[in-house]
Amino acid sequence: MNNSIGVVKISDDVITVIAGIAASEIKGVYPLFNNNSNGNNSFNKKNISKGIKVNLSDNKTSIDISVAVEYGIKIPSVIRELQENVKTQVETFTGVKMEEINVFVQRVLNKSE
């Protein structure tokens, strides 16, 4: 990003954290590495960026997010909500235009897990 004063570069880590926070706002979505489905989204400061990969190249930016979903939710609608929220938050806070947000649902969590 260029402005009249100089160049602004935003780290992949910053985009990763913003994407993780945005993902944590979606009910029924959990980080893939966590088996806890006690009703609390377990994306937190310590693990917010795990399961999220940012790919920056020229004017194309994409994010890959691996998640687990709670049993009983409508996966297509909740994933679409996650994609829209991540896109909106990343673009709003960084000015980086998102090309795509790929979500990989790797697991379904039962309330008893």
Secondary structure as UniProt FT lines:
FT   HELIX           12..24
FT   TURN            27..28
FT   STRAND          29..31
FT   TURN            32..33
FT   TURN            45..51
FT   STRAND          52..57
FT   TURN            58..59
FT   STRAND          60..70
FT   TURN            71..72
FT   HELIX           75..94
FT   STRAND          100..109
FT   TURN            111..112
//
